[in-house]
Amino acid sequence: MIQCGKRFGLLVLCSVGFFGVIAVANLRAQDAPEKASPPEQIGRFLKWNAESKATVESFLQDEIARQDERLKAVTTELADKRKWKISENELKRTFFSLEEKREALAQLEAEIQELKAGRKESTEQLQDWQQSAFGPISEFSELEVGQFGTLDGWVCEIVQIVDGENLMVRTGHARLPPAPVNLGIQVGSYEDALLQQKVRGGIPTLGRAEISGPGQTVWIRGLATKGLVDGKRIEPEEVFEVTGTKKIGGTRTIFVLERVDLEEVERFAPKPPVVEAKPEKSKASPVSKPRSGTKSKAKLAN
């Protein structure tokens, strides 16, 4: 009886301890703070950027598959043509001369090297994007509600400062001024003009870029306006979202561009996968040690 009592008591203590651990775990789970949800704009940006990143990765994967397929086909063709004989009589699977054969094989070998280099580059780009938390963010091609992008390549001229973080700007794609003529030589492009101005001198100062077409007025929100004045040109480097439209003057409707806080984005962005560096393989000695006997020594001597 005493032994049974001891066993029963031990069982009770174990049960109490087990349920006590569960209770503590539940309390800790309740006290643990929930992961904050990102603000609406940050959430929209992360979703848009994830789709942009997936598009780039899919394109690169398709490109690698295409390169692999072509590489396999060219390698097979090269191996086959190496077996072709030289004959002036037969027309199928032959070369008319040794020179023709060498030229054909050299072209295939060059294409193989080019394909390998292209595949390596595509693979490295894919790995870079896979290890990055963000996808590509390019400049706006056209303004459309729901789009994210930058104003790189756009001319922005302030129309009105509204308050400390709101302003209206007239903007549009940049149009470079006509290239100047110097010493009777028509410069072919804006870049050529810059080059000649640097090297030769004497070219009139190039005019600043103008807005292509009539341009459009937009409302920019979230951009610090301290120190800015009406009529000044600015080059915003921020990322913007076209969040909607706004009526001004009772009749005009313009797009609203809201700055994206990239520091805030980083707080909620998914962490990129950690890629561990592969250990370097030890390089074998270029000359192997002979085992024993004259046969190995003869190989070493050769």
Disulfide bonds with the S-S distance in Angstrom:
none
